[in-house]
């Protein structure tokens, strides 16, 4: 059992999946983080309800994304982000003195800078080579504090949901699209493409930092595949 948020859950899952004996141990999670994205999907964001689910002993199998990058393998339970979303995270670390407001302020700054990156994205058998503003691959519907980044995601369907934002989107359009992340309607915008896939790879022209489950760890290029029902959690 663990008490924490998505970052703690990420570390425990990586420990379980790196066991030498290969044994999969059910994981109990008491939400105590800022996001608790996976438990948000399961309707277990209340610590008392989460504890009751653990006590009941019922388990659910959920998927995990296996990430191969530069000879290193990590596992993600929530999201893999690249581009603007990572830029915001990096800038917010330099503005910690602002408290929670640092994320909003960092987003505004990065939108004004509006950097795009050229990359080759392969989604299952489809190859796209173009400029991107950001790409987020999600195992869960929710990310951060309740944002519905991937409204069609399912923790157990063997697929990862990719939200791909075109590199030619204007600053004005970014300001109008990003608030829609909270209700999931951003996927209807013309600059946004939504994929569901069992695997993908991302090869930018530059070596970039990644956001994995809310932490700035790892770098591109990456090859990702879904491990269906890789872990069990009490739910």
PyMOL commands that set and color helices and strands:
alter all, ss='L'
color gray80, all
select helices_A, chain A and resi 6-17+37-42+47-56+84-93+96-98+101-113+171-182+185-188
alter helices_A, ss='H'
color red, helices_A
select strands_A, chain A and resi 2-4+29-31+59-69+72-76+79-83+117-123+126-138+160-166+192-197+199-204+209-212+215-219+222-234
alter strands_A, ss='S'
color yellow, strands_A
deselect
rebuild
show_as cartoon
